[in-house]
Amino acid sequence: MILTASDEKEHIEEVWRLGVHGCILKGVGATELVRALEGVHNGQPYISGTLATTLLRNDAVLKSVAAREDFSF
């Protein structure tokens, strides 16, 4: 489990490649932190909703740009 201040896509992807099973942003409430730790302890991966949204939004933007670049008149 990693507690991070970074929501940069590259940083999050790197920690997953290194074998981290949970990633949560600093400043999270106690309830979410406990739920995340319990989940990871029980073998379930965890990523905070804020980080998941950032990653999905970044991927959607990149795919949208790529799709527009592939489209020609």
C-alpha positions in Angstrom: 0.0 0.0 0.0 1.3 3.4 -0.9 0.1 6.8 0.4 0.9 9.5 -2.1 0.5 13.1 -2.8 0.9 12.5 -6.6 -1.9 11.9 -9.0 0.4 11.8 -12.0 -0.5 8.9 -14.3 3.1 7.9 -14.7 3.8 7.7 -11.0 0.7 5.6 -10.3 1.5 3.2 -13.2 5.0 2.8 -11.9 4.1 1.9 -8.4 1.7 -0.8 -9.7 4.5 -2.2 -11.9 6.7 -2.3 -8.8 4.1 -4.6 -7.1 2.1 -2.2 -4.9 -1.4 -3.5 -4.3 -3.0 -0.3 -3.1 -2.7 3.4 -3.8 -4.4 6.2 -2.0 -4.0 9.9 -1.9 -2.8 11.7 1.2 -5.5 13.6 3.0 -8.0 10.8 2.7 -10.4 10.3 5.5 -9.8 7.7 8.2 -12.7 5.5 7.1 -11.4 5.2 3.5 -7.9 4.6 4.7 -9.0 1.7 7.0 -11.2 0.2 4.3 -8.2 0.4 1.8 -5.8 -1.2 4.3 -8.2 -4.0 5.2 -8.9 -4.7 1.5 -5.2 -4.9 0.6 -4.5 -7.0 3.7 -7.2 -9.4 2.5 -5.6 -9.6 -1.0 -7.8 -7.1 -2.9 -6.2 -4.3 -4.9 -7.2 -0.8 -4.0 -7.0 2.6 -5.7 -8.8 5.6 -4.4 -11.7 7.0 -6.4 -9.9 10.2 -7.1 -6.9 8.4 -8.5 -9.1 6.1 -10.6 -11.0 9.1 -12.0 -7.7 10.8 -12.9 -6.3 7.7 -14.6 -9.6 7.1 -16.6 -9.9 10.7 -17.6 -6.3 10.8 -18.8 -6.8 7.6 -20.8 -10.1 8.9 -22.3 -8.4 12.2 -23.3 -5.4 10.4 -24.9 -7.7 8.0 -26.8 -9.9 10.9 -28.0 -6.8 12.8 -29.3 -5.5 9.7 -31.0 -8.9 9.1 -32.6 -9.0 12.6 -33.9 -5.4 12.3 -35.2 -6.4 9.1 -37.1 -9.4 10.8 -38.6 -8.6 12.7 -41.8 -10.7 14.6 -44.3 
